[in-house]
């Protein structure tokens, strides 16, 4: 049939000697895939395909409904109609058992079918932690995700793990902010002074063996489906005392697998250690509403949120639930009861975790990142119902962050979302991490928007471009302009004029203020 070169005619014209769904499953085997995703009005997408993939136009909604009717039992279909979600197993005489995930969003049905025995890596064998590692991982954190701390005991993966883990561990010191691993390249190390290559060349087989040792089956599935996965990992510390915790992103690229690793502090730092103003810590005292920390990747947003939570932990009795991908800072409960949940390990998604958190009696909910419409909607609901919601967003300023939240939603909902944001948002902290005068040092410059009546009115009316003026005139209400923060760093001798002017909102005005007497 023209236009559908990869889809068997039986799928389009109806079953003859076999169900339409079985003809579709034959494509999974032909392409050496692990599964397939079907969505109404979208082209089918293979999971983990090793062949050339499928090339075809979007599926008609009725075809997807037909597949659902064949893959699901009557009782499963009833659950799908009632709740919009259903998980089941379809057993094909020709192709074996497939896990089926059916989801309906409004009028759009999606099906995910995955061969239950295909493409799953075996979890790395558990290895006993070293004596030093045991000292740094107290039993009080039994709820934290289990992450590898040493190599598997046998096989080629063990050798690859040991060599690459050793290279990464030796590359870590106080100045390193990121380590990148790519086939055919040495390690690439990012410090405050830039990006440099270091050490021996790493081949793809070493990366494959290392990744195979890190990923459990759920994370392997995530990598197969989306092309990347996040997790936490603990490498032997460079000083041989304990371990160094890192946030790891494994991703596919044209030459195979690659990794980006970022060291994280084993403890949340104090605001004074981060050179952040006390007014940032005071945001943890708010009785409810939403606080956003925004900035570019690598600007220290998660570190700032952790400092706020740790200050609350030391000073007030609160129930804190964190939703993270992955868990970075592992908190020692002091005055707070803290439950940390990792996406993929303890909860399916940020949205699922938020929905559950509303029934778990929290005072504070930390959401690692506002990624999608459902997460934003649930976070706004939580903030409106008296919880303090702390989260991050990739954005260069408070007005851009607010517009981005609103723009996630369809146009017909945006007026209502602006009302919700105006009513629930309490503050937006914009952060930039700047190179210090001393080699290897970096300092945050912050801009703080506090939402008062005037700011709320501008948000409701869609006049976010006028918020910069409110920040300039709102000093008495705790607002801080970015250029004022830069000026303070300059006068303290922490950053150079060149760095400050490059980051300034208004470089000319900043130069004028520099010439003024203190």
C-alpha positions in Angstrom: 0.0 0.0 0.0 1.6 3.3 -1.1 2.8 5.5 1.8 3.1 2.7 4.3 6.2 0.8 3.1 7.0 -0.8 6.5 3.5 -1.6 7.7 2.0 -5.0 6.7 -1.2 -4.8 4.8 -3.0 -6.9 7.4 -2.5 -4.1 9.9 -4.3 -1.7 7.7 -6.9 -3.9 6.2 -7.8 -6.0 9.2 -6.9 -9.5 10.5 -7.1 -12.6 8.3 -5.4 -15.5 9.9 -3.8 -13.5 12.7 -4.6 -10.4 14.7 -3.4 -7.0 13.5 -1.4 -6.6 16.6 0.6 -9.7 15.8 1.5 -8.3 12.4 2.8 -5.3 14.2 4.8 -7.4 16.6 6.5 -9.0 13.7 8.0 -5.6 12.9 9.6 -5.5 16.3 11.4 -8.8 15.6 12.4 -7.8 12.1 14.0 -4.5 13.3 15.6 -6.3 16.3 13.8 -3.9 18.6 12.6 -4.4 22.2 9.2 -2.8 21.8 7.1 -0.1 20.0 5.2 3.0 21.0 2.0 3.8 19.2 0.2 7.1 19.6 -2.8 8.4 17.7 -1.9 11.0 15.1 1.9 10.2 15.5 4.2 7.9 13.6 5.1 4.6 15.4 8.4 4.6 17.3 10.5 1.5 17.9 12.2 1.0 21.2 15.9 -0.1 21.0 15.8 -0.8 17.3 19.0 -2.1 15.7 17.6 -2.1 12.2 16.8 0.8 9.9 13.7 1.7 11.9 10.2 2.6 10.6 9.4 5.2 8.1 5.7 5.9 7.9 3.1 8.6 8.4 1.1 9.1 11.6 -1.4 6.4 12.7 -5.1 7.0 12.5 -6.7 7.1 15.9 -9.0 4.2 15.0 -6.1 2.0 14.2 -4.6 2.6 17.6 -8.0 1.8 19.1 -8.0 -1.5 17.2 -4.6 -2.4 18.5 -5.8 -1.6 22.1 -8.9 -3.8 21.6 -6.7 -6.7 20.6 -3.9 -6.3 23.2 -6.2 -5.7 26.2 -8.7 -8.0 27.8 -12.3 -6.6 28.3 -11.6 -5.9 32.0 -8.4 -4.0 31.0 -10.3 -1.9 28.5 -12.8 -1.0 31.2 -10.0 0.2 33.5 -8.6 2.2 30.6 -12.0 3.9 30.0 -12.5 4.6 33.7 -9.1 5.8 34.8 -7.2 6.7 31.5 -4.4 4.2 32.3 -4.0 0.4 32.3 -1.0 -2.0 32.4 -1.4 -5.5 31.2 0.3 -8.4 29.4 -0.5 -9.6 25.9 0.6 -13.1 24.9 1.1 -13.8 21.2 1.4 -17.4 20.0 3.9 -16.3 17.4 6.0 -13.7 19.3 5.7 -14.4 23.0 4.6 -12.2 25.9 4.6 -8.4 25.8 4.1 -5.9 28.6 1.4 -3.3 27.5 1.1 0.2 28.9 -2.1 2.0 27.7 -2.6 5.6 28.4 -5.4 8.0 27.3 -4.9 11.8 27.5 -8.1 13.5 26.5 -9.0 11.9 23.2 -5.4 10.7 22.4 -4.6 7.1 23.1 -1.1 5.7 23.3 0.1 2.1 23.6 3.6 0.9 24.6 4.4 -2.8 23.9 7.6 -4.2 25.1 8.9 -7.8 24.8 9.1 -9.0 28.4 12.4 -10.8 27.9 14.1 -8.4 25.4 16.8 -5.9 25.8 17.2 -5.9 29.6 20.6 -5.7 31.1 21.3 -7.8 34.2 21.8 -5.7 37.2 25.4 -5.4 38.4 26.2 -7.9 41.2 26.1 -6.3 44.6 29.6 -5.7 46.0 30.3 -5.0 49.7 31.1 -1.4 50.4 34.6 -0.5 51.5 35.2 0.4 55.2 35.6 4.0 54.2 32.4 4.0 52.1 30.5 2.5 55.0 31.4 5.4 57.2 30.0 7.9 54.7 26.7 6.1 54.0 24.9 5.8 57.3 22.0 3.5 57.7 19.7 6.4 58.4 19.4 6.8 54.6 18.1 3.4 53.8 15.4 5.1 51.7 18.0 6.7 49.4 18.5 5.0 46.0 20.9 2.1 45.8 23.8 3.1 43.6 27.0 1.3 42.6 30.0 2.0 44.7 32.4 -0.6 43.4 32.9 -2.8 40.3 31.2 -6.0 39.6 33.1 -9.1 40.5 33.5 -10.9 37.2 33.5 -10.6 33.5 34.6 -8.1 30.9 32.3 -5.5 32.4 34.3 -5.7 35.7 37.6 -4.8 33.9 36.0 -2.0 32.0 34.3 -0.7 35.1 37.5 -0.8 37.2 39.7 1.0 34.6 37.2 3.7 33.7 36.1 4.2 37.3 39.8 4.6 38.2 40.4 7.2 35.5 37.3 9.2 36.6 38.3 9.1 40.2 41.8 10.2 39.5 40.5 13.2 37.5 38.4 14.6 40.4 39.7 17.3 42.6 38.3 20.5 44.1 38.3 22.4 40.8 36.5 19.9 38.6 32.8 20.7 37.8 32.2 18.2 35.0 33.8 15.1 33.5 32.9 14.0 30.0 33.5 10.5 28.6 33.3 9.7 24.9 34.6 6.9 22.7 37.9 7.5 20.9 38.7 10.5 23.3 40.5 11.0 26.5 38.5 12.3 29.5 37.4 15.9 29.0 37.5 17.9 32.3 35.7 21.2 32.9 37.0 23.5 35.6 36.6 27.3 36.2 39.4 27.7 33.8 37.7 26.0 30.9 37.5 22.6 29.2 40.7 20.4 28.7 41.4 16.9 27.6 43.3 14.6 30.0 44.6 11.1 30.2 44.4 8.0 27.9 42.0 7.4 25.0 38.8 5.4 26.0 37.2 3.0 23.6 33.6 2.2 23.1 33.8 -1.3 24.6 35.1 0.2 27.9 32.2 2.6 28.0 29.7 -0.2 27.2 31.1 -2.3 30.0 31.1 0.6 32.4 27.5 1.5 31.6 26.4 -2.1 31.7 27.6 -2.2 35.3 25.8 1.0 36.3 22.3 0.4 34.9 19.6 -1.7 36.4 16.7 -2.9 34.2 14.5 0.2 34.7 17.3 2.6 33.8 18.3 0.4 30.8 14.7 0.6 29.5 14.8 4.4 30.0 18.1 4.6 28.0 16.6 2.4 25.2 13.4 4.5 25.0 14.6 8.0 25.3 18.3 7.8 24.4 19.5 9.1 27.8 19.2 8.4 31.5 20.2 10.1 34.7 21.5 8.4 37.8 23.7 8.9 40.8 27.0 7.0 41.2 29.7 6.9 43.9 33.3 6.8 42.7 36.3 6.1 44.9 37.3 9.5 46.2 40.5 10.9 44.8 42.0 11.1 48.3 41.1 7.4 48.9 38.9 8.3 51.8 35.3 7.3 51.3 33.6 7.9 48.0 32.8 10.9 45.7 29.1 11.2 44.7 28.4 12.1 41.1 25.4 12.9 39.0 25.7 10.9 35.8 23.9 11.3 32.5 24.4 8.4 30.0 23.4 9.3 26.4 23.5 8.0 22.9 25.3 9.9 20.2 26.5 9.2 16.7 29.6 7.3 17.8 27.8 5.2 20.5 27.4 5.9 24.2 28.8 8.8 26.1 28.7 10.1 29.7 28.6 13.4 31.5 29.4 13.3 35.2 29.1 16.1 37.7 30.5 15.8 41.2 28.1 16.8 44.0 28.9 17.6 47.6 28.2 14.9 50.0 26.5 17.5 52.3 24.4 20.5 51.5 26.5 23.6 51.9 25.5 26.6 54.0 24.4 29.9 52.4 27.5 31.6 53.7 29.7 28.9 52.1 28.0 29.6 48.8 28.3 33.3 49.2 24.5 33.7 48.9 22.6 36.4 50.7 20.6 35.5 53.9 17.4 36.6 52.1 17.6 33.5 49.9 17.5 31.3 53.0 14.5 33.2 54.4 12.5 31.8 51.5 12.4 28.5 53.3 10.3 30.3 56.1 7.4 31.1 53.7 4.2 29.4 54.9 3.2 28.2 51.4 3.4 29.0 47.8 6.0 28.4 45.1 9.7 29.4 45.0 11.6 29.0 41.8 15.4 29.0 41.4 16.2 29.6 37.7 19.3 29.8 35.6 21.2 28.1 32.9 22.6 24.6 33.2 25.5 24.5 35.6 24.5 27.7 37.4 24.1 26.0 40.8 20.3 25.9 41.1 20.2 22.5 42.8 23.0 23.5 45.2 21.0 26.7 46.2 17.8 24.7 46.8 19.8 22.2 48.9 21.1 25.1 51.0 17.6 26.3 51.6 16.4 22.9 52.6 19.4 22.3 54.9 18.8 25.7 56.6 15.2 24.6 57.3 16.5 21.2 58.4 18.7 22.9 61.1 16.2 25.5 62.3 12.6 24.2 62.1 10.5 21.1 62.5 9.0 20.3 59.0 8.2 17.3 56.9 10.1 17.7 53.6 9.6 15.5 50.6 12.0 15.8 47.7 11.5 14.5 44.1 14.8 14.3 42.3 16.3 12.9 39.1 18.6 11.6 40.5 19.0 12.2 44.2 22.1 14.4 44.6 22.5 15.7 48.2 21.6 13.1 50.8 20.3 14.9 53.9 20.9 13.9 57.5 17.6 14.6 59.3 18.1 17.1 62.1 15.0 19.0 63.1 13.1 17.9 59.9 11.7 14.6 58.7 13.0 14.3 55.2 11.9 11.8 52.6 13.9 11.7 49.4 12.4 10.0 46.3 14.2 9.4 43.1 12.5 9.4 39.7 12.8 5.9 38.2 13.8 4.3 41.5 11.0 5.3 43.9 8.5 7.0 41.7 7.7 6.9 38.0 7.9 10.6 37.2 7.9 14.1 38.9 4.2 14.3 38.2 3.4 10.9 39.8 5.5 11.8 42.8 3.8 15.2 43.2 0.4 13.6 43.0 1.4 11.2 45.8 3.0 13.8 47.9 -0.3 15.7 48.3 -1.5 12.7 50.3 1.8 12.4 52.4 1.3 15.3 54.7 4.4 17.4 53.6 5.1 21.0 54.7 7.7 21.5 51.9 7.9 19.7 48.6 11.1 20.0 46.6 10.7 19.2 42.9 14.0 18.8 41.1 12.9 20.3 37.8 9.6 21.6 36.3 9.8 19.6 33.0 6.3 19.3 31.7 2.8 20.5 31.8 1.5 17.9 34.3 4.3 18.6 36.7 3.8 22.4 36.5 0.0 22.0 37.0 0.4 19.7 40.0 3.1 22.0 41.5 0.8 25.0 41.2 -2.0 23.0 42.9 0.3 22.0 45.7 1.4 25.6 46.2 -2.3 26.8 46.2 -3.2 24.3 48.9 -0.8 25.6 51.5 2.4 23.7 50.7 5.8 25.4 50.1 7.0 24.1 46.7 10.6 24.6 45.8 11.7 23.9 42.3 14.1 24.8 39.4 13.6 25.9 35.9 16.0 26.5 33.0 15.6 30.2 32.3 17.7 33.4 32.1 15.4 35.6 34.2 12.3 35.7 36.3 10.1 37.2 33.4 11.3 34.5 31.1 10.6 31.8 33.7 7.0 33.0 34.2 6.4 33.2 30.5 7.8 29.7 30.0 5.4 28.2 32.7 2.5 29.9 31.0 3.5 28.9 27.5 3.6 25.2 28.4 -0.2 25.3 28.4 -2.6 25.6 25.4 -3.6 29.1 24.6 -7.1 28.7 25.9 -5.8 27.8 29.4 -3.1 30.5 29.6 -5.3 33.2 31.2 -6.2 30.8 34.0 -2.6 29.7 34.5 -1.5 33.3 34.8 -4.1 33.7 37.6 -2.7 30.6 39.3 0.9 31.7 39.0 0.1 35.2 40.3 -1.7 33.8 43.3 0.8 31.0 44.2 4.2 32.3 43.2 6.1 33.8 46.1 9.6 34.4 44.7 12.0 33.8 41.8 15.7 33.6 42.3 17.7 34.0 39.1 21.3 32.7 39.5 24.5 33.0 37.4 27.8 31.3 38.4 30.7 33.5 37.5 34.5 33.0 37.3 36.3 34.5 40.3 39.4 36.5 40.4 41.3 33.7 42.1 42.0 30.7 39.8 39.5 27.9 40.3 36.9 30.0 42.2 33.3 30.8 41.1 30.7 33.0 42.7 26.9 33.3 42.3 25.3 36.5 41.2 21.6 36.5 42.0 18.5 38.4 41.2 15.5 38.1 43.5 11.9 38.8 42.5 9.5 38.8 45.4 5.8 38.6 44.4 3.8 41.4 45.9 0.5 42.9 44.9 2.0 44.9 42.0 4.1 42.0 40.7 1.0 39.7 40.9 -1.0 42.2 38.9 1.6 42.4 36.1 1.7 38.6 35.9 -2.1 38.4 35.7 -2.1 41.0 32.9 0.7 39.3 31.0 3.0 42.3 31.4 6.0 40.4 32.6 8.3 42.7 30.6 7.7 45.3 33.3 8.9 43.1 36.1 12.5 44.4 35.8 11.3 47.8 37.0 9.6 46.2 40.0 12.8 44.5 40.9 14.7 47.8 40.7 12.3 49.6 43.0 11.5 46.7 45.4 14.7 46.7 47.5 12.7 47.4 50.7 10.7 44.2 50.1 13.7 42.0 49.7 14.2 42.3 45.9 17.7 42.3 44.5 18.6 43.4 40.9 21.3 41.3 39.1 23.4 44.3 38.5 23.4 45.2 42.2 24.6 41.7 43.0 27.4 42.0 40.4 28.3 45.4 42.0 28.6 43.8 45.4 30.8 41.0 44.1 33.0 43.6 42.3 33.4 45.8 45.4 34.3 42.7 47.4 37.1 41.9 44.9 35.7 38.5 44.1 35.1 38.9 40.3 36.7 41.1 37.7 35.1 44.1 35.9 35.3 42.1 32.6 33.3 39.2 34.0 30.8 41.5 35.7 30.2 43.7 32.6 29.7 40.6 30.5 26.9 39.3 32.8 25.2 42.7 33.5 21.7 43.5 32.3 22.9 47.1 31.7 26.7 47.3 31.4 26.7 51.1 30.9 24.7 51.7 34.1 27.0 49.2 36.0 30.1 51.2 34.9 28.5 54.4 36.0 27.7 52.9 39.4 31.2 51.7 39.8 32.5 55.2 39.4 30.3 56.5 42.2 31.7 56.8 45.7 30.6 54.1 48.1 
